[in-house]
């Protein structure tokens, strides 16, 4: 099955798709334009529902609201059009912004920031009580994350380093340790690793920025398949639908389709009969 465009808002950097299990809709964002969208597969309707400050990444809270990770390290809760501030800013990140984020099995959020003129990117852990801790320093471009099926390890992507790492993960404390390389993407392999997810077989799906494809790796880090798209900058993906076999894929470059492909900036859909898993919900309360 070839990828099909289901919504095209000419996203400059379409990112972070998430399936909302309570609403049965997929959400995604366009980072630099400060827009967010949602699509309802039951009706085929899609819409822009948010315009405002830049949202680098977001999670879905246990109560169905959205937790937005924004520029300057701001973190806000969005619920029915209302924003509540949890973190006004992180002083060390005023020249940066959040990028990819993920909720962990305990409801915490791992949230990465971009490199800035002041320092390289970081990975933070936001605990459920609102406490924020830097857990990884000197990151080129903090990107996609995921967990192994046994919840004992966590994947973490540094796009600039062209590597997906594997950490030991302790669910009780949220600690990550013992970093090693899961996949290194060579310069001649087509693009750089961006967003990612893990399917029900424990295989890792990695989007390729400037590679125009998704790559599926087995748990040993060997490429199992590659799916191409009519868009050069594939940014992330998520599984959804009633049985989690629907795959939704975001892309970037919609401001220059001539260079980035006719599907650049669109949201794609495909169903290969491969089942994914529900993402964990965040459960962060205001500090």
C-alpha positions in Angstrom: 0.0 0.0 0.0 1.3 3.4 -1.0 1.2 6.3 1.4 -1.9 8.6 0.8 -2.1 12.3 1.6 -5.1 12.9 3.9 -4.4 16.5 4.8 -2.1 19.1 3.4 -1.6 22.4 5.2 1.8 23.1 3.5 3.5 22.6 6.9 7.0 24.1 7.1 7.9 21.5 9.7 5.0 19.2 10.3 5.8 17.1 13.3 4.9 15.1 16.4 1.8 13.1 15.3 -0.1 11.5 18.1 -3.2 9.4 18.2 -5.7 10.6 20.8 -7.3 7.4 22.1 -10.3 9.2 23.8 -11.2 11.3 20.8 -10.1 8.7 18.1 -8.3 11.5 16.2 -4.8 12.1 15.2 -3.1 15.4 16.2 0.0 17.0 14.7 1.8 20.4 14.6 3.7 22.8 12.3 6.4 24.0 14.6 7.7 27.3 13.1 4.3 28.6 12.2 2.8 27.9 15.6 -0.1 25.8 14.2 -1.7 22.6 15.4 -4.2 20.3 13.5 -6.3 17.3 14.0 -7.9 14.7 11.7 -10.9 12.5 12.4 -10.8 9.3 10.2 -14.4 8.4 11.0 -15.6 11.5 9.2 -12.6 12.4 7.0 -12.7 15.9 8.4 -9.5 17.8 9.5 -9.0 21.2 10.9 -6.5 23.7 12.3 -7.5 24.1 16.0 -4.6 26.1 17.4 -2.6 29.2 16.4 -0.1 30.8 18.8 3.3 30.4 20.3 5.6 27.7 18.8 4.8 24.1 19.9 7.9 21.9 19.5 6.2 18.8 20.8 3.2 17.7 22.8 1.8 14.8 24.8 -1.8 13.7 25.6 -2.6 13.9 29.3 -4.5 11.1 31.0 -7.5 13.4 31.2 -7.4 14.0 27.4 -5.9 17.5 27.5 -2.7 18.3 25.6 0.6 19.2 27.3 2.5 21.6 25.0 6.2 22.0 25.0 7.1 25.3 23.5 9.7 28.0 22.8 12.0 29.2 25.7 11.3 26.1 27.6 7.7 27.0 28.3 5.3 24.1 29.2 1.5 24.7 29.0 -1.6 22.6 29.2 -4.2 23.1 26.5 -7.8 22.1 27.2 -10.8 23.1 25.1 -8.9 26.2 23.8 -7.7 27.3 27.2 -4.0 27.4 28.1 -2.6 26.9 31.6 1.1 27.6 32.3 3.0 24.9 34.1 6.5 26.3 33.3 6.9 29.9 32.2 10.4 29.4 30.8 13.6 27.6 31.5 16.3 30.3 31.9 18.9 28.2 30.1 16.6 27.7 27.1 15.4 31.2 26.4 17.2 31.1 23.0 16.0 27.6 22.2 12.8 25.6 22.1 11.5 22.1 22.8 11.5 19.5 20.0 10.3 15.9 20.2 8.9 14.7 23.5 7.4 11.4 24.8 5.4 10.3 27.9 6.9 7.4 29.7 5.0 4.4 31.3 4.7 6.3 34.6 3.3 9.5 33.2 6.5 11.5 33.2 7.7 13.3 30.0 11.1 13.1 28.4 11.4 16.4 26.5 14.4 17.5 24.4 15.5 21.0 23.4 17.3 22.3 20.3 20.9 23.5 20.2 21.2 27.2 20.6 24.1 29.7 20.3 24.6 29.4 24.0 24.9 25.6 24.3 24.0 22.3 22.7 20.6 20.7 23.1 19.5 18.8 26.2 17.1 16.1 27.2 15.0 16.9 30.2 12.7 14.7 32.3 9.5 16.3 33.5 8.2 14.4 36.5 4.5 14.1 37.3 4.9 16.6 40.2 6.2 19.2 37.7 9.9 18.9 38.7 12.2 19.3 35.7 15.6 17.6 35.5 18.3 17.7 32.7 19.2 14.1 32.1 21.3 14.3 28.9 23.7 17.1 27.8 25.5 18.0 24.6 22.8 16.8 22.2 23.1 18.0 18.5 19.4 17.8 17.6 17.2 16.1 20.2 14.6 14.0 18.4 12.5 10.8 18.4 12.1 8.5 21.4 10.5 5.2 22.2 10.5 2.3 24.7 11.2 -1.4 24.3 8.3 -3.8 24.8 9.6 -4.8 28.2 9.9 -1.2 29.3 13.4 -1.8 30.4 15.1 0.4 27.7 14.5 3.7 25.9 15.5 4.7 22.4 16.7 8.3 21.8 17.6 10.0 18.5 20.2 12.6 18.0 19.6 13.7 14.4 22.8 15.8 14.0 24.9 12.8 15.3 22.9 10.6 12.9 22.4 8.0 15.6 19.6 6.3 17.5 20.8 5.4 21.0 19.5 2.8 23.5 19.5 3.6 27.2 18.7 1.4 30.2 15.5 2.8 31.7 14.2 2.4 35.2 10.4 2.9 35.3 10.3 3.4 39.1 12.7 6.4 39.1 12.7 7.5 35.4 16.5 7.2 35.3 18.2 6.5 32.0 21.8 5.0 32.0 24.3 3.0 30.0 24.0 4.7 26.6 25.0 2.7 23.5 24.4 3.1 19.8 21.4 1.2 18.4 21.7 2.5 14.8 24.2 4.7 13.1 23.0 6.2 9.8 25.9 6.7 7.4 26.2 9.8 5.3 25.4 7.9 2.1 22.3 6.1 3.5 19.8 8.8 2.6 19.0 11.5 5.2 19.1 11.7 8.9 17.0 10.0 11.6 14.2 12.1 12.9 11.0 11.1 14.8 10.3 7.4 15.6 8.0 4.9 17.3 8.0 1.3 18.3 5.5 -1.2 17.0 3.8 -4.2 18.7 6.6 -6.6 17.4 9.3 -4.4 19.0 10.5 -3.1 15.7 11.7 0.6 15.5 10.3 2.9 12.9 12.5 5.9 12.1 11.6 8.9 9.9 14.3 10.2 7.6 14.8 13.9 7.3 16.1 14.6 3.8 15.7 10.9 3.1 12.1 10.8 1.9 11.4 7.6 3.7 10.5 5.6 6.8 13.0 2.8 7.9 11.8 -0.1 10.0 14.6 -1.8 12.1 14.3 -5.1 13.9 15.2 -5.2 17.6 18.8 -5.9 16.7 19.1 -2.7 14.7 19.0 -4.3 11.2 16.9 -2.6 8.5 13.8 -4.7 7.7 12.1 -2.4 5.2 12.1 1.1 3.7 9.0 3.0 2.6 9.4 6.0 0.3 7.3 9.1 0.2 6.8 12.0 -2.3 8.3 14.3 0.2 12.0 14.7 1.0 11.7 15.6 4.7 9.8 12.9 6.5 9.7 13.9 10.2 7.7 11.4 12.3 5.0 8.8 12.5 2.4 7.3 14.9 0.1 4.2 14.9 -3.6 4.7 15.5 -7.0 3.6 14.5 -9.3 1.0 16.2 -6.6 -1.8 16.0 -3.5 0.5 15.8 -2.7 -0.6 12.2 -3.2 2.9 10.7 0.1 4.7 10.3 0.1 8.5 10.2 3.2 10.3 8.9 4.2 13.9 9.0 6.5 15.8 6.7 8.2 19.2 6.3 9.1 21.5 3.5 5.6 22.6 2.4 6.8 26.1 1.9 8.9 24.9 -1.1 7.3 21.9 -2.7 9.4 22.4 -5.9 12.5 21.4 -3.9 11.0 19.2 -1.3 8.5 17.1 -3.3 4.8 17.4 -4.1 3.8 15.9 -0.8 6.0 18.1 1.3 4.3 19.4 4.4 1.4 16.9 4.2 0.0 14.3 6.6 0.2 10.9 5.1 -1.7 7.7 5.9 -1.0 4.0 5.2 -2.0 0.6 6.5 0.4 -2.3 6.1 -1.4 -4.7 8.5 1.4 -4.1 11.1 0.1 -3.3 14.5 1.4 -0.5 16.7 0.8 0.2 20.3 -0.9 3.0 22.2 1.4 5.8 23.3 1.7 6.3 27.1 -0.3 9.2 28.5 1.4 12.0 30.4 0.0 12.7 33.9 1.9 15.9 34.9 0.3 18.3 37.4 1.2 21.9 38.0 4.2 22.3 40.4 
